Amino acid sequence: MSASLPNVPAALATPLTQERLVALSRVTDGLDANGLWWLSGYAAGLASRSSAAVQTVPAPATEAQAAGRLTIVYGSQTGNARRLAEQLARQAETAGVHARLLRADAYPTRELKDERALYVVISTQGDGDPPDDARGLVEFIAGKRAPELKQLRYAVLALGDSSYPQFCAIGRRLDERLAELGATRLFARGDADLDIETVSTPWLEQAVAKAKETLKPSAPLATVTPLRPVPAAPAHHRDAPFAAEVLLNQRITARGSSKDIRHVELSLEGSGLHYEPGDALGLWPVNPPALVDAVLSALELDGDASVTHAGQSLPLRQWLSEKREITRLARPFVAQHAAHAGSEALNRLLAPDQAEGFTRLLEDAQVIDLLQQYPAGWSPEEIVAALRPLVPRLYSIASSQKEVGDETHLTVAHVEYDNGHGPRWGAASHQLAASEEGARLRVFIEHNERFRLPADTSRDVIMIGPGTGVAPFRGFVQERAAIGAGGRNWLLFGNPHFRSDFLYQVEWQQALKDGVLHRLDLAFSRDQQQKVYVQHRIQHNGRDLYDWLENGAHLYVCGDATRMAKDVHAALLAVIAQHGGKSADDANDYLNTLQQQGRYARDVY
């Protein structure tokens, strides 16, 4: 199938290549009228910068053009890499450096051989996987078709989470591979943990300084004159969250379920916040009070003691409650605690040949477990400096504003367990589960342009969302019903048990009755002797699924990145190979093409 391209009158010769038409389609897909007007103004500003004759078909960037330009490419799963890349582009332009900013899946790989200056900002997700929007570019650079890059000067900013074994793995691989291809590293790679700014701020400063040295500064290339005013920045955002009131907190799994899944409704009234189906809600959590008390007790420290760190003075209890990560372990803290405790056992776990044991430690243990099992003396100042900053958690929004107005709905799995040493909780999920109606939570909207319903409402959509991965698809179906979309909606959902774990069962049954959900396939893994998961339903219905894709359907996957997403991806490849008569490589290319066209999107975590 070809991409859905913008409608161009037959008599009007387009100056765009097929590839750029596909890219334009991806940019405009999902934009509302205001967004399209703004984009047209931006394009008009770019067009007005020069009176030079317009070419009928633009040639690829020449070596001369590439020599004077900085290219910034980002791959982002949760938005952090995108924000940093945008910040870098602004700083470069302010410094007079001609910079272009591209999402990884929009980067024309044929131009890599001519690049002279390239900065890559990229995250690692799950077990060492690239972000979905960077998968194609990473495979190209790692593969046999990658060109020699002796003329290229580059630098990489890698983002990751050191509580995962494959910390910053994708950034590291790209950095090493570019050097293997003959490129010159301008300066050392930055490996940023969850306290991103600690690494990113000096890296960005060095990046701009090196770009000024390497490239000739120039005047801005365009004066952007929007045809309509650019919307003002929202009053509430990641660094200025809104205090949203809890309207409803309801358990939606039945008694006897091993899962405590909550449906939470929050009021956004007065916030000015707007979201689209596919976006996420960011929550700045507060750590469980009982866990904070346990940490203070294990350390034998006074929670009221004032601690000054990075120019901020707060009581130690407040640092541990609101500012520091205590529900997730990370390698740097384990290493420091091993030194404080003088523990040979912990030091052994940090050895390269103990990766499997260290991974289990990160999965099973929290900060309190290390403090209790390997006692060590920490001062208030030392523990605050050693622990990572607490970061917001993102939850896929389970509603459409066209249906719920100034509200946002969430589907939350409450993380609560006993690991043999006492009760343990997740920071944000426990706060949400414990919040009563009327409580206030600090929230913001994290937009996800990669996970959007098709602009062409006649397109069919296939939604694969086991467990809480079904959340965004509740919003999708609400949105499609509200706008009267003509395309069909197919949901594949799975969980352990039909009787206790069928999330939103009544809503899906009503949607089927009303004709706004056209097909529902279910996989309840523990209701029969042989476990059945959504990937088995995909394979069982492979002929139909492939036919839907061949007729233009958009495909969405949401849920756990570590196992489910990989199993589903493998099942999709098998279905495409079998029913499309394709080789494994061709099936992979088919899915990659869908992704490039904006027809295969994943929201995995």
N, C-alpha and C positions, 0 to 999 in steps of 0.2 A: 504494500500500500504506500502511496505517496503521502507526503505531509499535507495537511489542510492549509492552503496558501491564501493570502489576502486576495479578494476579488479585484482583478485588474481588467479594465475594458479591453476587449480584443484588439481594438484599433490603436491602443496606447502601448508603444514599445517600452517595456520596463528596462531601466539601466541596471537592474540587479540580476546577479547570477541566481541559479536555482538554489544554491546553498544559502545565499544571503536572503532570498525570499523565505526559506524555511526558518532562518534565524529571525526575520522580521515577524513571521507568524508566531514564533514562540514569545517574542517580546510583547506583542499586542494581545496575545491570548489571555483573556480574563480581565483586561483593563476596562474600567467603566468609562463613561463619557468624559468625565473630568481628566482622567488619566490619558485618554487619547488626545484631548485638546492640548494638554501639557506637552505630550510627546510631539505633536505637530509643531508646536512653538519651538521646542528644542531643535527639531530638524530644520525649521526655518532659520533659526539663528546660525546653525552650522552652515547652511547653504549660503547665507549672506556674507560669509567672511571673505569671499573672494569673487572677483568678476571674471575669473578664468573660464574658458569654454568648458562646457559640460561634456564628458565623454559618454557615448552611448552605453558602453559596458565597461565598468571600471576594471583596470588591470590589477593583479595582485600587487601588494606593497613591494616597491622597488627596494634595492639594497640601499639607495640613498635615503629613502624615506625611513627605512628601518634603522639606519645608522643614527638618525637624530631623534629617535623616539624610544620612550620607556614603555614596555608592555607589562601590565600587572594582571596576572591571572589568579583567580581564587577558586577553591573548591570548598564548599561549606555545607554542613549537614544541619546545624542548628542556628546559623546566622553569625557566629562569632568571626569566622574567617572573612565573610562578606563585609562585616562592619570594619574590620581592620584594613581590608583592601581598599574600601571606599575612603577611609581616613588617609591612607597612604597616597591615593590618587589626588586627593584635595591638597595635601601637603606638598606633593611634587609640583602640581600646577601652580600653587602659590609661590613656589621657589623658582618658577619660570621653566620647569622641565615639561616638555610635551609628553603627556602620559595618556595611554588608553587603558581602560579597565574592562576586562572580559571575564565572565563566568566561564569555568573550564569547558563546559559543554558547548559554548559558543565560540571557542577559540579555533580558527582555521589551522589545522595541523600542518597543512602544506606550507604555511608561512614560517614554521619553526626554523627551517634551514636558513632563512634570511634575517632572523632576529639578531639584534646586536646587544640589547639590554632587556633582561627579563627578570621580574620578581614574581615568585610563586608564594601565595599564602594559602595553606591547605591544612585541613584537619584530618584526623584519623578517627574512625568510628569502629565500634564493636571490637572484634578480634583482629585488628590490623587491617581493616578494609578502608578503601578510599570513600569519600562522600559520593553519593549517587551522581551528582553533577560532574564529578571528575573522573569517573570510572573509565570513560573512553580515552581521555587524554593520558591517564596513567598507563593504560594498556598500550597506547601508541608509543609513548616514550620508552616503556620497558621492552617493546617488541623489536622485531627485526627490521621493521620499516623506518625506524627512527634514523634520521640523517646524522652525519658528522656535524658537530657544532663548534668547530674550532674558533669561529668568529664571535661566539656568544659569551657575554659576561652576565652572571646571574647571581641570585641569592634566594634563599628559601626561608620562610617563616613557617614552622610546623606547630600545629596546635594539637593538644591531646589531653589525656587524663591519666596521671601516673598511678591511679588505682587499677588500671588495666595493664597487663603485661606488655602489650605491643604499643607502648607509649610513643606517640609521634612517629610511628613506623612508616607511614606513607610519605611524610615530609623527608624523613631520613633516606628512604629509597630513591625518591626523586632527586634529592641533593647528590647522592652518590652516582646515580645513573647519568645525570647531566654531566658530571665530571668525567665519567667513563666515555661519553660521547665527544669529549674534547673541549667542553666549555670551561671557562675560567670562573672560579668562584670569587666574587667580589669581596665577600667577607663571610664570617662563620654563620652557619645555620642557627636560627633561634628555635629552641624547643620550649614552647610555652605550656605550662600546666594550667590548672583551673584559675590560678591567680595570674591571669593572662598578662596584665599590664606590667608585671614585674619584668617580663622578658620582652613584650611587644613594644613598650615605650622606647627603650634604648635601641631596639632593632629598627624601628621606624625612623628614628632620628638618624641612625647610621645609613639607612637606605636612602634617605633624601640627600644626605651629604655626598654619598658615593655617586648618586645619579647626577648631581650638579657637577662633580668632577669629571664624570665619564661623558656626559652629554652636554651639548651647548645649550644653555638656557635661552628661551625664546619668549616672545610675548604670547599671551593667551591666543589660541587659534580661533576662537569664536566668541561672539557676544550672544548669549542666549536670551531671546526675547519671547517669552511665552505669550500665546494669544490670549490666554486667560491667566489670572494670578496663580502662582504656585501655592497650593494649600500650606497654611502655616504648620509648623511642627507641632505635634500633639503636646498638650500640657503635661501629660503623664506618659512615661516611657520607662525603659529599664532602670535608669538612674534616678527617676522620679516617679515611683510606682503610685498607683491609686489604691486607696483603702476601700476595697469592695466589701459590701455587706453580704453575709451568708443568708440566703433566702430559704434554702432547703439542703439537708444533708440526710440522704436516705440510702440504707443498705439495699442493694438490688440482687444479692445472692441469697438463697433460701437457707434456712437452718440445715445444718448438716454439711454445708459446703465447706471445703477447706479454704475457700477464698472469701475475703471480706472486700467486696467491690462496692464502692459508693457512687451514687449519682449526686453531684453537688451543683447547686444553682447559686450564682453570684449576681449581685446587682452592679451594673456599670453606670447607673443613672448619675448624671452630672459629671461624668469623667471625660466626655468627648471622645472616648475610645470607640473605634470601629474595627471590625474584623470581617474576614471572608471565610467561608468553609475551607478547611485545610490549614488555617492558621493555628497557632498555639497560644496558650495563656501561660505567661511566666509568673511564678510565685516565689517571692523572697521568703523562705521558711524561717521558723524559729525552732531550734532544736528541742526535743522532748525534755521537759523540766526534770523528770526522774533520771534521765541520762546525764544531764548537766550535774545534778547532785552527786551521782555516782562517780563522775570524773573528779569532782572537787574532793570527794571523800578519799578516793584512791591516791590522789596527789597530796592529801593532807594540807590543802591550801584554803585560805579564807576567800570566799566568793565576793566579799565586799572590798577586798584589797584593790586599790586603784592601780591600773596598769597603763603606761603610756607606750604606744607603738605607732610608728609612722606619723607622729604628730597628733595622735588622737588619744585622749585619756578617758578610760571607762572602767567601771568595776569589773573584776575578773569574770564574775557570773554573766554579765552582759556580753563580754567578749565571747564566752563559750556558748551563750544562748543564741546570739544574733550575728556574730561576726566570724566564727570559726567552724570548720568542718570537723564534726566528731562522729558522724555515722558512717564515714567512708575512710578507709586506710589508703595511704599512698606510700610508695617506695621511699621518698626522702624522709618522711617521718619515721618509718620503720627503721631506717638506717641510723637516724639520730637517737632513737630510743634504744636501739641495740648498743650504741656507744655509751649512753647514759647508764644503762643497766649492766653493762659489761657482760652481755649475754652471748655465749658461744652459739647457743641454739638459734637465736635470731640472726646472728652473723652468717651462720651456715645457710639459712634460708635465702640470704641475699646473694649467694654465689650463683654464677651463670648456670651451673649444672643442676640447680635446684629450682628451675623455672616452674615446674609443675606444682611443687609444694608451696612456692611463694604465691602462685595464682590462687591456690585453695585458701591461703591465709587472707588474701585480699577479698575473696568472695565470702568467707565465713565470719571474719572477725571485724570488730570495730575498734576505735581508739581505746575504749574502756577495757577491752579484752587484753590488749598489750599492757596497759597500766596495771591490771590486776594480776596477770600471769607472770609478768617480768617487771617487778617493782623497780622504780628508779626515782631519784630525786630531781625534780624540776622546780625552778623558781617561777613565779607568775609571769615574769617578762619572757623567760625562755620558752614556756609552753605556748604563749600567744604568738611568739615569733616562729615557732616550729610548725604549728598547725596551719593548714591551708585555709585561705579565706572561704567562707561559706558562699556558695554561688546559687543563683536561682534555679529552680526546677521548671521544666517545660512540660505542659500537658496539652495534648491535642484537644482542640475545642470540639465539643459534641453537640453543637447547635448552629443554627443559621439565624442571623439577626432579622432576616425577613420573617421569621417565625416567632422569635422570642423577644424582639425589641432590644431594650437596654439591659439585657441579661447575657450571661455566658454560662454554659453548662459544661461540666467535666465528668469523665468516667475514671474513677481513681481506684487502683488496687492498693489497699492498706497493707503496708509492709510491717508485719508484727510477728515475731517468732521468739523462741527460746533456744539458744544455742548450747544449752547445758551449763552455762555460767550465769544465766539470768535473762530477763526479757530484753529484747532488742527491737528497735523501730527504725523505719525510714524517717528522715526529717520532715519532708513536705507532706508525704502521704499520712503520717500520723497527725500532723497538725490539722490537715483537712478532715480526717476522720473524727478528730476530737472537737472540731469547731461546731458550736451550737448556732442555731438561728440567731442572727443579730451580731455575731462576731465579725470582726473586720480583718481582712487579709490583704497584704501588699502585693498588688498584681500589675501586670503590663501585658501588652499584646506583642507577640513575636510573629511577624508576618512570614509566611512561607510561600514565596512565589512559585516554587517548584511543584507544589501540591495543590493544583487548581482544577476545578471543573472545566470542561471544554467550553470555549466561548460559543461554539456552535451547539445550541441546545438540542439539536436533532441527533447528536452523536449518542451512541450507547455508552454506558459506563459499567465496568466490572470492578467490584470492590471486594478485596480479600482482607479480612480483619478478624483474626481470632482473638479471644480474650478482650482486654481493654483496647486492642487495636481496632475495635469496631467503632470507637468514639467518633472519629471524623466523618464516618459514613452515615451516622445519624444526622449530622449537619448537612451532608451531601444530599440525602433524601429529602430533608426538610426544604433545602434550597431549591431543588429540582421541582418539588411539588408547588412551592410558592410562585415560581416563575412559569409554571406550565410547560416545562421542558418536554419536547416530543420524543426524546431518546429513551430507550429502555434502561432499567437499573437492575443489576444482578449482584446480589450479596452472597459471599461465602463466609460463614462464621463457624467458629469452633470453640469448645471449652470442654472441661472434663465430663459434666453430667447434664442431661436435658432437664431433669426436674429441679436442680438447684442452681445451675450456672448459665441458663439461657438469658443472657442480658437483653433487656428491652423486648422480651418476647411478645407482649401484648401490642407494642408499637409496630413491630415488624408484621404481625398478623393483620393489623388494621391497614398497614400500608399495602399489603398484598390485596386485601379486600377492596381498597380504594383505587387500586391500579397505579400507585406511584412507586411500588416495588414490584418488579415483574418476575423476578426469580429469586428464590432463597434456597441455598444448599447448605446443609448443616453437617458438622463433624463433632460428635460428642465422644471423646477418646476413650472414656472409661465405662461406657454403657454396654460394651460387648467384650468378649474374651480377647479379641485382637484389637489393639488400639488403632483408631482411625483419626487422622488429622486433616486439616484443610488441604494439604498437599496431595492426599489421597483422593479427595473430592475433585481437585483440579485435574488429576490424571484420569479419573473415572469419567469426567465430563469434558475430556480434552477435545473431542471433535467439535462440540458446540462452542467451546471457548475459542478455539482457533478460528472458527467461522465468524464469530463476533469480531475478533481482531482483524480479520481479512476485510470485513465490512466497515472498518473505521472506528471500532470501539476504543475507548480510553481505559487503561488498566491501572489500578491503584492497589498498593499493598501497605498495610500499617501494622506495626507490632514489634515484637522482640527481634533485635538485630543479630543476636549471638547464635540462635539456632533456627527459629521460625523463618526469618527472611531468607536464609541460605537454602533451607529445604524447599520453600515456595519457589525461589528462583530456579532451583534445579528441576522442580516439577514443570515449571513453565518451559524451560529449555527442552525437556523430554517431550512435552506435548507438541511444541512447534516442530521439533525434528520428526516426530512420528506422523503427525497429520499434515505437515507441510512438505513431507518428503525431503527433508534437509539434513545435511551433515551436522555434526556437533558445532563446527565452526560457523556454518551458515545460520544455524539457530541462534547462536550467540550474536552474530551480526544483526539478525532480525530484531532481537530484543534491544540491542544497542541503538538501532535505527528508530525503534519506537520511542526510546528514551530521548534521543536527539530531537524527535518531532514533538516532544511533550506529551506523548501518549502512553508512556510507562513511567509512573512516579511512585516513589516509596517514601514513607515516613516511618523510619525505623529507629529504635532507641535501645 
